[in-house]
Amino acid sequence: KHTLPGRVVLLVRNVGMHLMTDAVRFADSGRDVPEGLVDACVTVLAALHDLRKPAGAQRNSRAGSMYVVKPKQHGPEEVAFTERVFARIEQCFGLARNTVKLGIMDEERRTTVNLKECIRVARERCIFINTGFLDRTGDEIHTCFRAGPVEPKADIKKATWRVAYEAWNVDIGIETGLVGTAQIG
């Protein structure tokens, strides 16, 4: 017999790390700040009211965590960068290490082929891995469009590489021990 707690947990999707914003600039250089850094800081700041509720109060997370979905990461180096950013933000806000959990979107070719390493570098905060059909298809098109025309979307959905990509994600999730600790999707 299984009993569910009866509520859902809110996950916040941040922007990718490659976007820049002129809304915030570095004071010393006047250069635009990467929007992913601003997004991560504001996301945690917005969650503080929930994270700092007194013991026994109903929170978004029964574990005292907050959950961020991070898209458009191009391989383990960028996942490791996200891990360092979250660790630094936790430190700045006085939060316990690994309070900010990470959902890894497997939607870029370098992430897909290095998924095991992406999970390893974020193993203490990884709460899910998930495929992103449209983004991954866009990455495939961007990677190979100079070679000639690409298949129509309906054909891509049935393409061998696409089916293998979905299966690979699940296989790697199981192989790296995410079963029972993180969502594999």
VENTA-V526171 format. One record per residue. N is the residue number from 1. RES is the residue in one letter. D_LAST is the distance of its C-alpha to the last C-alpha in Angstrom with 1 decimal. Layout:
BEGIN
n = {N/N}
res = {RES/RES}
d_last = {D_LAST/D_LAST}
END
This chain:
BEGIN
n = {1/2/3/4/5/6/7/8/9/10/11/12/13/14/15/16/17/18/19/20/21/22/23/24/25/26/27/28/29/30/31/32/33/34/35/36/37/38/39/40/41/42/43/44/45/46/47/48/49/50/51/52/53/54/55/56/57/58/59/60/61/62/63/64/65/66/67/68/69/70/71/72/73/74/75/76/77/78/79/80/81/82/83/84/85/86/87/88/89/90/91/92/93/94/95/96/97/98/99/100/101/102/103/104/105/106/107/108/109/110/111/112/113/114/115/116/117/118/119/120/121/122/123/124/125/126/127/128/129/130/131/132/133/134/135/136/137/138/139/140/141/142/143/144/145/146/147/148/149/150/151/152/153/154/155/156/157/158/159/160/161/162/163/164/165/166/167/168/169/170/171/172/173/174/175/176/177/178/179/180/181/182/183/184/185}
res = {K/H/T/L/P/G/R/V/V/L/L/V/R/N/V/G/M/H/L/M/T/D/A/V/R/F/A/D/S/G/R/D/V/P/E/G/L/V/D/A/C/V/T/V/L/A/A/L/H/D/L/R/K/P/A/G/A/Q/R/N/S/R/A/G/S/M/Y/V/V/K/P/K/Q/H/G/P/E/E/V/A/F/T/E/R/V/F/A/R/I/E/Q/C/F/G/L/A/R/N/T/V/K/L/G/I/M/D/E/E/R/R/T/T/V/N/L/K/E/C/I/R/V/A/R/E/R/C/I/F/I/N/T/G/F/L/D/R/T/G/D/E/I/H/T/C/F/R/A/G/P/V/E/P/K/A/D/I/K/K/A/T/W/R/V/A/Y/E/A/W/N/V/D/I/G/I/E/T/G/L/V/G/T/A/Q/I/G}
d_last = {24.2/21.4/22.2/19.8/21.4/21.5/20.2/17.1/16.6/17.1/15.0/17.0/16.0/18.6/20.0/19.7/22.4/24.5/25.9/29.3/31.2/34.9/34.6/34.8/36.8/37.7/41.1/42.6/41.7/40.9/37.8/34.8/32.1/28.5/26.8/23.7/26.2/27.7/24.4/23.3/26.8/27.1/23.7/24.8/28.3/27.1/25.3/28.4/30.0/27.2/26.9/30.7/31.3/33.6/32.5/31.9/31.0/27.9/25.3/21.9/20.7/22.4/21.8/23.7/20.9/19.6/16.2/15.8/13.1/14.6/14.3/16.4/16.8/18.5/17.9/18.7/22.0/20.5/17.9/21.0/22.9/20.5/20.8/24.6/24.7/23.0/25.3/28.3/27.5/27.1/30.5/32.1/31.2/32.1/28.7/27.7/25.7/21.9/22.4/20.2/16.5/14.2/10.7/10.4/9.6/9.6/11.9/15.2/16.6/17.9/14.6/13.0/16.1/16.5/13.0/14.5/17.3/15.3/13.7/17.2/19.0/16.9/16.5/18.5/16.7/13.0/11.1/7.6/6.1/4.5/6.4/9.5/11.5/14.7/15.0/14.1/16.6/19.1/18.9/19.6/22.5/23.8/23.8/25.7/27.5/30.9/30.7/31.2/29.6/25.9/24.7/24.3/20.9/21.0/21.6/19.0/16.3/17.8/18.6/18.2/16.8/14.0/13.0/13.4/11.3/8.1/9.5/10.5/7.3/6.5/10.3/10.8/8.6/10.7/13.7/13.8/13.9/10.9/11.0/13.0/13.0/9.7/6.3/3.7/0.0}
END
